[in-house]
Amino acid sequence: MVGQPPTDTPFGLAPNTAAGLAYLLSVVGGIVMLAGGGTNKFVKWAACQSITYFIVCMVVRIALQIVLGFMPFLWPLALTVYMVLNLVFFIGWIYTVITAFQGKEVELPIVGGFTRQIFASQLA
């Protein structure tokens, strides 16, 4: 017997699938899952945190590139820091995707606090 699709998630997806796609597709996935409707708090949290996480990643990368532009003598050190940060961002992304598809809610350090502040009305 085929079960009914969930009605509290965007597009009738299973909650873990919707949350996983929100993280997998970065800012676009977060916006689509948030705008897609649904009242499931797990999916809303994943969508909001996905948006925040990827915006924070972009801002940090841009800030580091600006510093590199003004201080070329720090280029070798900054390049190493940039590569390590990209690896950390990548590992964070993979971690959120895997845990979301497993149906586990995760709150990333620092980003989770920003998410709660920025999306307070969406998460209430």
Beta strands, then each sheet from edge to edge (+ up, - down):
end
